[in-house]
Amino acid sequence: MLARAKRFVVKWTVLGVLFAGFGLALWTWGSLTYVYSKGERAGYVQKFSKRGWIFKTWEGQLAMVNLPGAMPEIFEFTVRDAATAVRIEESMGRRVAVTYHQHRGIPVRAFGDTQYFVVNVSLVEDAAPAAPIAPVSPIPTPGAPTT
């Protein structure tokens, strides 16, 4: 009787572990397939490195500057495609626009450190200099001689 109960517990424990593993695999596949949001950000790539314990991914930081002299906002991202990583490395030091897909709910960090996966990068042309400002004539002060 005791051996029968033990087999019953082992059977259901193994089935439970298999079911949990299948559920985790299904959740991971779904979160990597479903794109929560898409977008584009522009700035300067200030950090880009390949890292990871088991699965190596490219991780980077994009410094987004709105106004000269202002503190940049840092956008952290992950790149899984080697061709995109090469294009990012080639554009270091220049202003770029990165297109990303956000995948929320990824259960393990083996697929990347962030939920933002860059899928494309392009160089951003510098804006044309602003038109020169026309000189303004001085405002006459009362009692000053006019010429």
Chimera marker file (.cmm) of the C-alpha trace (Angstrom):
<marker_set name="trace">
<marker id="1" x="0.000" y="0.000" z="0.000" r="1" g="1" b="0" radius="0.5"/>
<marker id="2" x="2.835" y="2.382" z="0.847" r="1" g="1" b="0" radius="0.5"/>
<marker id="3" x="4.648" y="1.672" z="-2.443" r="1" g="1" b="0" radius="0.5"/>
<marker id="4" x="1.470" y="2.368" z="-4.355" r="1" g="1" b="0" radius="0.5"/>
<marker id="5" x="1.030" y="5.759" z="-2.655" r="1" g="1" b="0" radius="0.5"/>
<marker id="6" x="4.672" y="6.572" z="-3.315" r="1" g="1" b="0" radius="0.5"/>
<marker id="7" x="4.280" y="5.815" z="-7.053" r="1" g="1" b="0" radius="0.5"/>
<marker id="8" x="1.151" y="7.973" z="-7.110" r="1" g="1" b="0" radius="0.5"/>
<marker id="9" x="3.017" y="10.931" z="-5.559" r="1" g="1" b="0" radius="0.5"/>
<marker id="10" x="6.035" y="10.513" z="-7.852" r="1" g="1" b="0" radius="0.5"/>
<marker id="11" x="3.789" y="10.260" z="-10.932" r="1" g="1" b="0" radius="0.5"/>
<marker id="12" x="1.897" y="13.444" z="-10.122" r="1" g="1" b="0" radius="0.5"/>
<marker id="13" x="5.063" y="15.281" z="-9.115" r="1" g="1" b="0" radius="0.5"/>
<marker id="14" x="6.711" y="14.448" z="-12.431" r="1" g="1" b="0" radius="0.5"/>
<marker id="15" x="3.551" y="15.422" z="-14.356" r="1" g="1" b="0" radius="0.5"/>
<marker id="16" x="3.361" y="18.684" z="-12.402" r="1" g="1" b="0" radius="0.5"/>
<marker id="17" x="6.994" y="19.535" z="-13.150" r="1" g="1" b="0" radius="0.5"/>
<marker id="18" x="6.521" y="18.686" z="-16.842" r="1" g="1" b="0" radius="0.5"/>
<marker id="19" x="3.343" y="20.780" z="-16.998" r="1" g="1" b="0" radius="0.5"/>
<marker id="20" x="5.072" y="23.732" z="-15.277" r="1" g="1" b="0" radius="0.5"/>
<marker id="21" x="8.042" y="23.453" z="-17.662" r="1" g="1" b="0" radius="0.5"/>
<marker id="22" x="5.739" y="23.361" z="-20.674" r="1" g="1" b="0" radius="0.5"/>
<marker id="23" x="3.826" y="26.354" z="-19.321" r="1" g="1" b="0" radius="0.5"/>
<marker id="24" x="7.050" y="28.325" z="-18.791" r="1" g="1" b="0" radius="0.5"/>
<marker id="25" x="8.254" y="27.461" z="-22.298" r="1" g="1" b="0" radius="0.5"/>
<marker id="26" x="4.884" y="28.498" z="-23.788" r="1" g="1" b="0" radius="0.5"/>
<marker id="27" x="4.895" y="31.777" z="-21.824" r="1" g="1" b="0" radius="0.5"/>
<marker id="28" x="8.479" y="32.534" z="-22.926" r="1" g="1" b="0" radius="0.5"/>
<marker id="29" x="7.676" y="31.824" z="-26.573" r="1" g="1" b="0" radius="0.5"/>
<marker id="30" x="4.563" y="34.022" z="-26.380" r="1" g="1" b="0" radius="0.5"/>
<marker id="31" x="6.345" y="36.950" z="-24.739" r="1" g="1" b="0" radius="0.5"/>
<marker id="32" x="9.169" y="36.818" z="-27.292" r="1" g="1" b="0" radius="0.5"/>
<marker id="33" x="6.727" y="36.589" z="-30.212" r="1" g="1" b="0" radius="0.5"/>
<marker id="34" x="4.132" y="39.172" z="-29.167" r="1" g="1" b="0" radius="0.5"/>
<marker id="35" x="5.267" y="42.785" z="-29.638" r="1" g="1" b="0" radius="0.5"/>
<marker id="36" x="3.784" y="44.952" z="-26.889" r="1" g="1" b="0" radius="0.5"/>
<marker id="37" x="4.891" y="48.211" z="-28.489" r="1" g="1" b="0" radius="0.5"/>
<marker id="38" x="7.045" y="49.497" z="-31.343" r="1" g="1" b="0" radius="0.5"/>
<marker id="39" x="8.901" y="52.753" z="-31.472" r="1" g="1" b="0" radius="0.5"/>
<marker id="40" x="11.913" y="54.753" z="-32.482" r="1" g="1" b="0" radius="0.5"/>
<marker id="41" x="14.368" y="56.762" z="-30.426" r="1" g="1" b="0" radius="0.5"/>
<marker id="42" x="17.245" y="58.975" z="-31.505" r="1" g="1" b="0" radius="0.5"/>
<marker id="43" x="20.471" y="59.793" z="-29.759" r="1" g="1" b="0" radius="0.5"/>
<marker id="44" x="24.084" y="58.755" z="-29.379" r="1" g="1" b="0" radius="0.5"/>
<marker id="45" x="25.106" y="55.188" z="-28.513" r="1" g="1" b="0" radius="0.5"/>
<marker id="46" x="27.403" y="55.633" z="-25.548" r="1" g="1" b="0" radius="0.5"/>
<marker id="47" x="27.795" y="52.035" z="-24.425" r="1" g="1" b="0" radius="0.5"/>
<marker id="48" x="27.568" y="48.802" z="-26.392" r="1" g="1" b="0" radius="0.5"/>
<marker id="49" x="28.880" y="45.421" z="-25.303" r="1" g="1" b="0" radius="0.5"/>
<marker id="50" x="28.249" y="41.710" z="-25.758" r="1" g="1" b="0" radius="0.5"/>
<marker id="51" x="27.566" y="39.970" z="-22.478" r="1" g="1" b="0" radius="0.5"/>
<marker id="52" x="25.704" y="37.182" z="-20.749" r="1" g="1" b="0" radius="0.5"/>
<marker id="53" x="26.414" y="34.039" z="-18.746" r="1" g="1" b="0" radius="0.5"/>
<marker id="54" x="25.002" y="31.440" z="-21.134" r="1" g="1" b="0" radius="0.5"/>
<marker id="55" x="23.317" y="33.254" z="-24.017" r="1" g="1" b="0" radius="0.5"/>
<marker id="56" x="25.369" y="36.226" z="-25.209" r="1" g="1" b="0" radius="0.5"/>
<marker id="57" x="23.389" y="39.304" z="-26.255" r="1" g="1" b="0" radius="0.5"/>
<marker id="58" x="24.430" y="42.808" z="-27.206" r="1" g="1" b="0" radius="0.5"/>
<marker id="59" x="23.432" y="45.357" z="-24.577" r="1" g="1" b="0" radius="0.5"/>
<marker id="60" x="23.652" y="49.094" z="-25.101" r="1" g="1" b="0" radius="0.5"/>
<marker id="61" x="22.748" y="52.543" z="-23.883" r="1" g="1" b="0" radius="0.5"/>
<marker id="62" x="21.470" y="55.384" z="-26.033" r="1" g="1" b="0" radius="0.5"/>
<marker id="63" x="21.953" y="58.914" z="-24.675" r="1" g="1" b="0" radius="0.5"/>
<marker id="64" x="19.000" y="61.027" z="-25.831" r="1" g="1" b="0" radius="0.5"/>
<marker id="65" x="19.695" y="64.760" z="-25.590" r="1" g="1" b="0" radius="0.5"/>
<marker id="66" x="16.808" y="67.186" z="-26.029" r="1" g="1" b="0" radius="0.5"/>
<marker id="67" x="18.616" y="70.467" z="-25.482" r="1" g="1" b="0" radius="0.5"/>
<marker id="68" x="22.315" y="71.284" z="-25.602" r="1" g="1" b="0" radius="0.5"/>
<marker id="69" x="23.713" y="71.291" z="-22.086" r="1" g="1" b="0" radius="0.5"/>
<marker id="70" x="20.797" y="69.310" z="-20.629" r="1" g="1" b="0" radius="0.5"/>
<marker id="71" x="21.251" y="65.966" z="-18.893" r="1" g="1" b="0" radius="0.5"/>
<marker id="72" x="20.656" y="63.154" z="-21.388" r="1" g="1" b="0" radius="0.5"/>
<marker id="73" x="17.979" y="60.554" z="-20.813" r="1" g="1" b="0" radius="0.5"/>
<marker id="74" x="19.450" y="57.046" z="-21.023" r="1" g="1" b="0" radius="0.5"/>
<marker id="75" x="17.592" y="54.398" z="-23.041" r="1" g="1" b="0" radius="0.5"/>
<marker id="76" x="18.864" y="50.860" z="-22.395" r="1" g="1" b="0" radius="0.5"/>
<marker id="77" x="18.336" y="48.291" z="-25.130" r="1" g="1" b="0" radius="0.5"/>
<marker id="78" x="19.169" y="44.753" z="-26.263" r="1" g="1" b="0" radius="0.5"/>
<marker id="79" x="20.206" y="43.561" z="-29.733" r="1" g="1" b="0" radius="0.5"/>
<marker id="80" x="19.895" y="39.895" z="-30.708" r="1" g="1" b="0" radius="0.5"/>
<marker id="81" x="20.694" y="40.216" z="-34.426" r="1" g="1" b="0" radius="0.5"/>
<marker id="82" x="24.412" y="40.213" z="-35.314" r="1" g="1" b="0" radius="0.5"/>
<marker id="83" x="23.950" y="42.355" z="-38.446" r="1" g="1" b="0" radius="0.5"/>
<marker id="84" x="22.173" y="45.072" z="-36.452" r="1" g="1" b="0" radius="0.5"/>
<marker id="85" x="24.918" y="44.926" z="-33.823" r="1" g="1" b="0" radius="0.5"/>
<marker id="86" x="27.576" y="45.497" z="-36.490" r="1" g="1" b="0" radius="0.5"/>
<marker id="87" x="25.681" y="48.528" z="-37.857" r="1" g="1" b="0" radius="0.5"/>
<marker id="88" x="25.415" y="49.976" z="-34.345" r="1" g="1" b="0" radius="0.5"/>
<marker id="89" x="29.148" y="49.478" z="-33.750" r="1" g="1" b="0" radius="0.5"/>
<marker id="90" x="29.925" y="51.236" z="-37.043" r="1" g="1" b="0" radius="0.5"/>
<marker id="91" x="27.775" y="54.231" z="-36.084" r="1" g="1" b="0" radius="0.5"/>
<marker id="92" x="29.233" y="54.797" z="-32.613" r="1" g="1" b="0" radius="0.5"/>
<marker id="93" x="29.868" y="58.496" z="-31.977" r="1" g="1" b="0" radius="0.5"/>
<marker id="94" x="27.268" y="59.648" z="-34.501" r="1" g="1" b="0" radius="0.5"/>
<marker id="95" x="23.595" y="60.449" z="-33.986" r="1" g="1" b="0" radius="0.5"/>
<marker id="96" x="21.421" y="57.431" z="-34.774" r="1" g="1" b="0" radius="0.5"/>
<marker id="97" x="17.762" y="56.465" z="-34.719" r="1" g="1" b="0" radius="0.5"/>
<marker id="98" x="17.008" y="52.990" z="-33.396" r="1" g="1" b="0" radius="0.5"/>
<marker id="99" x="13.777" y="51.139" z="-34.096" r="1" g="1" b="0" radius="0.5"/>
<marker id="100" x="12.786" y="48.832" z="-31.261" r="1" g="1" b="0" radius="0.5"/>
<marker id="101" x="10.151" y="46.290" z="-30.271" r="1" g="1" b="0" radius="0.5"/>
<marker id="102" x="9.125" y="46.054" z="-26.641" r="1" g="1" b="0" radius="0.5"/>
<marker id="103" x="8.462" y="42.552" z="-25.322" r="1" g="1" b="0" radius="0.5"/>
<marker id="104" x="6.948" y="42.557" z="-21.839" r="1" g="1" b="0" radius="0.5"/>
<marker id="105" x="6.829" y="39.644" z="-19.446" r="1" g="1" b="0" radius="0.5"/>
<marker id="106" x="9.891" y="37.704" z="-20.566" r="1" g="1" b="0" radius="0.5"/>
<marker id="107" x="10.419" y="35.377" z="-17.599" r="1" g="1" b="0" radius="0.5"/>
<marker id="108" x="14.189" y="34.894" z="-17.793" r="1" g="1" b="0" radius="0.5"/>
<marker id="109" x="16.995" y="37.346" z="-18.470" r="1" g="1" b="0" radius="0.5"/>
<marker id="110" x="18.816" y="34.867" z="-20.694" r="1" g="1" b="0" radius="0.5"/>
<marker id="111" x="17.212" y="36.520" z="-23.736" r="1" g="1" b="0" radius="0.5"/>
<marker id="112" x="18.475" y="40.004" z="-22.862" r="1" g="1" b="0" radius="0.5"/>
<marker id="113" x="18.809" y="42.410" z="-19.965" r="1" g="1" b="0" radius="0.5"/>
<marker id="114" x="16.027" y="44.715" z="-21.144" r="1" g="1" b="0" radius="0.5"/>
<marker id="115" x="12.582" y="44.423" z="-22.647" r="1" g="1" b="0" radius="0.5"/>
<marker id="116" x="13.532" y="46.714" z="-25.565" r="1" g="1" b="0" radius="0.5"/>
<marker id="117" x="14.947" y="44.818" z="-28.559" r="1" g="1" b="0" radius="0.5"/>
<marker id="118" x="16.476" y="46.966" z="-31.311" r="1" g="1" b="0" radius="0.5"/>
<marker id="119" x="15.606" y="45.667" z="-34.779" r="1" g="1" b="0" radius="0.5"/>
<marker id="120" x="16.998" y="48.467" z="-36.975" r="1" g="1" b="0" radius="0.5"/>
<marker id="121" x="19.387" y="51.405" z="-36.786" r="1" g="1" b="0" radius="0.5"/>
<marker id="122" x="19.894" y="54.337" z="-39.135" r="1" g="1" b="0" radius="0.5"/>
<marker id="123" x="22.052" y="57.444" z="-39.130" r="1" g="1" b="0" radius="0.5"/>
<marker id="124" x="20.317" y="60.752" z="-38.465" r="1" g="1" b="0" radius="0.5"/>
<marker id="125" x="21.470" y="63.690" z="-40.557" r="1" g="1" b="0" radius="0.5"/>
<marker id="126" x="22.329" y="66.767" z="-38.538" r="1" g="1" b="0" radius="0.5"/>
<marker id="127" x="19.737" y="69.477" z="-38.835" r="1" g="1" b="0" radius="0.5"/>
<marker id="128" x="20.607" y="72.419" z="-41.086" r="1" g="1" b="0" radius="0.5"/>
<marker id="129" x="21.830" y="75.443" z="-39.146" r="1" g="1" b="0" radius="0.5"/>
<marker id="130" x="19.131" y="77.917" z="-38.283" r="1" g="1" b="0" radius="0.5"/>
<marker id="131" x="18.749" y="80.993" z="-40.474" r="1" g="1" b="0" radius="0.5"/>
<marker id="132" x="20.702" y="83.964" z="-39.152" r="1" g="1" b="0" radius="0.5"/>
<marker id="133" x="18.741" y="86.364" z="-37.057" r="1" g="1" b="0" radius="0.5"/>
<marker id="134" x="18.322" y="89.802" z="-38.630" r="1" g="1" b="0" radius="0.5"/>
<marker id="135" x="19.922" y="92.607" z="-36.611" r="1" g="1" b="0" radius="0.5"/>
<marker id="136" x="17.482" y="94.559" z="-34.551" r="1" g="1" b="0" radius="0.5"/>
<marker id="137" x="17.731" y="98.323" z="-34.464" r="1" g="1" b="0" radius="0.5"/>
<marker id="138" x="18.289" y="99.702" z="-30.974" r="1" g="1" b="0" radius="0.5"/>
<marker id="139" x="15.304" y="101.037" z="-29.104" r="1" g="1" b="0" radius="0.5"/>
<marker id="140" x="15.604" y="104.815" z="-28.762" r="1" g="1" b="0" radius="0.5"/>
<marker id="141" x="15.734" y="106.094" z="-25.228" r="1" g="1" b="0" radius="0.5"/>
<marker id="142" x="13.708" y="109.140" z="-24.323" r="1" g="1" b="0" radius="0.5"/>
<marker id="143" x="15.698" y="112.373" z="-24.542" r="1" g="1" b="0" radius="0.5"/>
<marker id="144" x="18.503" y="110.842" z="-26.619" r="1" g="1" b="0" radius="0.5"/>
<marker id="145" x="19.417" y="112.595" z="-29.828" r="1" g="1" b="0" radius="0.5"/>
<marker id="146" x="18.281" y="110.805" z="-32.958" r="1" g="1" b="0" radius="0.5"/>
<marker id="147" x="20.539" y="110.476" z="-35.923" r="1" g="1" b="0" radius="0.5"/>
<link id1="1" id2="2" r="1" g="1" b="0" radius="0.2"/>
<link id1="2" id2="3" r="1" g="1" b="0" radius="0.2"/>
<link id1="3" id2="4" r="1" g="1" b="0" radius="0.2"/>
<link id1="4" id2="5" r="1" g="1" b="0" radius="0.2"/>
<link id1="5" id2="6" r="1" g="1" b="0" radius="0.2"/>
<link id1="6" id2="7" r="1" g="1" b="0" radius="0.2"/>
<link id1="7" id2="8" r="1" g="1" b="0" radius="0.2"/>
<link id1="8" id2="9" r="1" g="1" b="0" radius="0.2"/>
<link id1="9" id2="10" r="1" g="1" b="0" radius="0.2"/>
<link id1="10" id2="11" r="1" g="1" b="0" radius="0.2"/>
<link id1="11" id2="12" r="1" g="1" b="0" radius="0.2"/>
<link id1="12" id2="13" r="1" g="1" b="0" radius="0.2"/>
<link id1="13" id2="14" r="1" g="1" b="0" radius="0.2"/>
<link id1="14" id2="15" r="1" g="1" b="0" radius="0.2"/>
<link id1="15" id2="16" r="1" g="1" b="0" radius="0.2"/>
<link id1="16" id2="17" r="1" g="1" b="0" radius="0.2"/>
<link id1="17" id2="18" r="1" g="1" b="0" radius="0.2"/>
<link id1="18" id2="19" r="1" g="1" b="0" radius="0.2"/>
<link id1="19" id2="20" r="1" g="1" b="0" radius="0.2"/>
<link id1="20" id2="21" r="1" g="1" b="0" radius="0.2"/>
<link id1="21" id2="22" r="1" g="1" b="0" radius="0.2"/>
<link id1="22" id2="23" r="1" g="1" b="0" radius="0.2"/>
<link id1="23" id2="24" r="1" g="1" b="0" radius="0.2"/>
<link id1="24" id2="25" r="1" g="1" b="0" radius="0.2"/>
<link id1="25" id2="26" r="1" g="1" b="0" radius="0.2"/>
<link id1="26" id2="27" r="1" g="1" b="0" radius="0.2"/>
<link id1="27" id2="28" r="1" g="1" b="0" radius="0.2"/>
<link id1="28" id2="29" r="1" g="1" b="0" radius="0.2"/>
<link id1="29" id2="30" r="1" g="1" b="0" radius="0.2"/>
<link id1="30" id2="31" r="1" g="1" b="0" radius="0.2"/>
<link id1="31" id2="32" r="1" g="1" b="0" radius="0.2"/>
<link id1="32" id2="33" r="1" g="1" b="0" radius="0.2"/>
<link id1="33" id2="34" r="1" g="1" b="0" radius="0.2"/>
<link id1="34" id2="35" r="1" g="1" b="0" radius="0.2"/>
<link id1="35" id2="36" r="1" g="1" b="0" radius="0.2"/>
<link id1="36" id2="37" r="1" g="1" b="0" radius="0.2"/>
<link id1="37" id2="38" r="1" g="1" b="0" radius="0.2"/>
<link id1="38" id2="39" r="1" g="1" b="0" radius="0.2"/>
<link id1="39" id2="40" r="1" g="1" b="0" radius="0.2"/>
<link id1="40" id2="41" r="1" g="1" b="0" radius="0.2"/>
<link id1="41" id2="42" r="1" g="1" b="0" radius="0.2"/>
<link id1="42" id2="43" r="1" g="1" b="0" radius="0.2"/>
<link id1="43" id2="44" r="1" g="1" b="0" radius="0.2"/>
<link id1="44" id2="45" r="1" g="1" b="0" radius="0.2"/>
<link id1="45" id2="46" r="1" g="1" b="0" radius="0.2"/>
<link id1="46" id2="47" r="1" g="1" b="0" radius="0.2"/>
<link id1="47" id2="48" r="1" g="1" b="0" radius="0.2"/>
<link id1="48" id2="49" r="1" g="1" b="0" radius="0.2"/>
<link id1="49" id2="50" r="1" g="1" b="0" radius="0.2"/>
<link id1="50" id2="51" r="1" g="1" b="0" radius="0.2"/>
<link id1="51" id2="52" r="1" g="1" b="0" radius="0.2"/>
<link id1="52" id2="53" r="1" g="1" b="0" radius="0.2"/>
<link id1="53" id2="54" r="1" g="1" b="0" radius="0.2"/>
<link id1="54" id2="55" r="1" g="1" b="0" radius="0.2"/>
<link id1="55" id2="56" r="1" g="1" b="0" radius="0.2"/>
<link id1="56" id2="57" r="1" g="1" b="0" radius="0.2"/>
<link id1="57" id2="58" r="1" g="1" b="0" radius="0.2"/>
<link id1="58" id2="59" r="1" g="1" b="0" radius="0.2"/>
<link id1="59" id2="60" r="1" g="1" b="0" radius="0.2"/>
<link id1="60" id2="61" r="1" g="1" b="0" radius="0.2"/>
<link id1="61" id2="62" r="1" g="1" b="0" radius="0.2"/>
<link id1="62" id2="63" r="1" g="1" b="0" radius="0.2"/>
<link id1="63" id2="64" r="1" g="1" b="0" radius="0.2"/>
<link id1="64" id2="65" r="1" g="1" b="0" radius="0.2"/>
<link id1="65" id2="66" r="1" g="1" b="0" radius="0.2"/>
<link id1="66" id2="67" r="1" g="1" b="0" radius="0.2"/>
<link id1="67" id2="68" r="1" g="1" b="0" radius="0.2"/>
<link id1="68" id2="69" r="1" g="1" b="0" radius="0.2"/>
<link id1="69" id2="70" r="1" g="1" b="0" radius="0.2"/>
<link id1="70" id2="71" r="1" g="1" b="0" radius="0.2"/>
<link id1="71" id2="72" r="1" g="1" b="0" radius="0.2"/>
<link id1="72" id2="73" r="1" g="1" b="0" radius="0.2"/>
<link id1="73" id2="74" r="1" g="1" b="0" radius="0.2"/>
<link id1="74" id2="75" r="1" g="1" b="0" radius="0.2"/>
<link id1="75" id2="76" r="1" g="1" b="0" radius="0.2"/>
<link id1="76" id2="77" r="1" g="1" b="0" radius="0.2"/>
<link id1="77" id2="78" r="1" g="1" b="0" radius="0.2"/>
<link id1="78" id2="79" r="1" g="1" b="0" radius="0.2"/>
<link id1="79" id2="80" r="1" g="1" b="0" radius="0.2"/>
<link id1="80" id2="81" r="1" g="1" b="0" radius="0.2"/>
<link id1="81" id2="82" r="1" g="1" b="0" radius="0.2"/>
<link id1="82" id2="83" r="1" g="1" b="0" radius="0.2"/>
<link id1="83" id2="84" r="1" g="1" b="0" radius="0.2"/>
<link id1="84" id2="85" r="1" g="1" b="0" radius="0.2"/>
<link id1="85" id2="86" r="1" g="1" b="0" radius="0.2"/>
<link id1="86" id2="87" r="1" g="1" b="0" radius="0.2"/>
<link id1="87" id2="88" r="1" g="1" b="0" radius="0.2"/>
<link id1="88" id2="89" r="1" g="1" b="0" radius="0.2"/>
<link id1="89" id2="90" r="1" g="1" b="0" radius="0.2"/>
<link id1="90" id2="91" r="1" g="1" b="0" radius="0.2"/>
<link id1="91" id2="92" r="1" g="1" b="0" radius="0.2"/>
<link id1="92" id2="93" r="1" g="1" b="0" radius="0.2"/>
<link id1="93" id2="94" r="1" g="1" b="0" radius="0.2"/>
<link id1="94" id2="95" r="1" g="1" b="0" radius="0.2"/>
<link id1="95" id2="96" r="1" g="1" b="0" radius="0.2"/>
<link id1="96" id2="97" r="1" g="1" b="0" radius="0.2"/>
<link id1="97" id2="98" r="1" g="1" b="0" radius="0.2"/>
<link id1="98" id2="99" r="1" g="1" b="0" radius="0.2"/>
<link id1="99" id2="100" r="1" g="1" b="0" radius="0.2"/>
<link id1="100" id2="101" r="1" g="1" b="0" radius="0.2"/>
<link id1="101" id2="102" r="1" g="1" b="0" radius="0.2"/>
<link id1="102" id2="103" r="1" g="1" b="0" radius="0.2"/>
<link id1="103" id2="104" r="1" g="1" b="0" radius="0.2"/>
<link id1="104" id2="105" r="1" g="1" b="0" radius="0.2"/>
<link id1="105" id2="106" r="1" g="1" b="0" radius="0.2"/>
<link id1="106" id2="107" r="1" g="1" b="0" radius="0.2"/>
<link id1="107" id2="108" r="1" g="1" b="0" radius="0.2"/>
<link id1="108" id2="109" r="1" g="1" b="0" radius="0.2"/>
<link id1="109" id2="110" r="1" g="1" b="0" radius="0.2"/>
<link id1="110" id2="111" r="1" g="1" b="0" radius="0.2"/>
<link id1="111" id2="112" r="1" g="1" b="0" radius="0.2"/>
<link id1="112" id2="113" r="1" g="1" b="0" radius="0.2"/>
<link id1="113" id2="114" r="1" g="1" b="0" radius="0.2"/>
<link id1="114" id2="115" r="1" g="1" b="0" radius="0.2"/>
<link id1="115" id2="116" r="1" g="1" b="0" radius="0.2"/>
<link id1="116" id2="117" r="1" g="1" b="0" radius="0.2"/>
<link id1="117" id2="118" r="1" g="1" b="0" radius="0.2"/>
<link id1="118" id2="119" r="1" g="1" b="0" radius="0.2"/>
<link id1="119" id2="120" r="1" g="1" b="0" radius="0.2"/>
<link id1="120" id2="121" r="1" g="1" b="0" radius="0.2"/>
<link id1="121" id2="122" r="1" g="1" b="0" radius="0.2"/>
<link id1="122" id2="123" r="1" g="1" b="0" radius="0.2"/>
<link id1="123" id2="124" r="1" g="1" b="0" radius="0.2"/>
<link id1="124" id2="125" r="1" g="1" b="0" radius="0.2"/>
<link id1="125" id2="126" r="1" g="1" b="0" radius="0.2"/>
<link id1="126" id2="127" r="1" g="1" b="0" radius="0.2"/>
<link id1="127" id2="128" r="1" g="1" b="0" radius="0.2"/>
<link id1="128" id2="129" r="1" g="1" b="0" radius="0.2"/>
<link id1="129" id2="130" r="1" g="1" b="0" radius="0.2"/>
<link id1="130" id2="131" r="1" g="1" b="0" radius="0.2"/>
<link id1="131" id2="132" r="1" g="1" b="0" radius="0.2"/>
<link id1="132" id2="133" r="1" g="1" b="0" radius="0.2"/>
<link id1="133" id2="134" r="1" g="1" b="0" radius="0.2"/>
<link id1="134" id2="135" r="1" g="1" b="0" radius="0.2"/>
<link id1="135" id2="136" r="1" g="1" b="0" radius="0.2"/>
<link id1="136" id2="137" r="1" g="1" b="0" radius="0.2"/>
<link id1="137" id2="138" r="1" g="1" b="0" radius="0.2"/>
<link id1="138" id2="139" r="1" g="1" b="0" radius="0.2"/>
<link id1="139" id2="140" r="1" g="1" b="0" radius="0.2"/>
<link id1="140" id2="141" r="1" g="1" b="0" radius="0.2"/>
<link id1="141" id2="142" r="1" g="1" b="0" radius="0.2"/>
<link id1="142" id2="143" r="1" g="1" b="0" radius="0.2"/>
<link id1="143" id2="144" r="1" g="1" b="0" radius="0.2"/>
<link id1="144" id2="145" r="1" g="1" b="0" radius="0.2"/>
<link id1="145" id2="146" r="1" g="1" b="0" radius="0.2"/>
<link id1="146" id2="147" r="1" g="1" b="0" radius="0.2"/>
</marker_set>
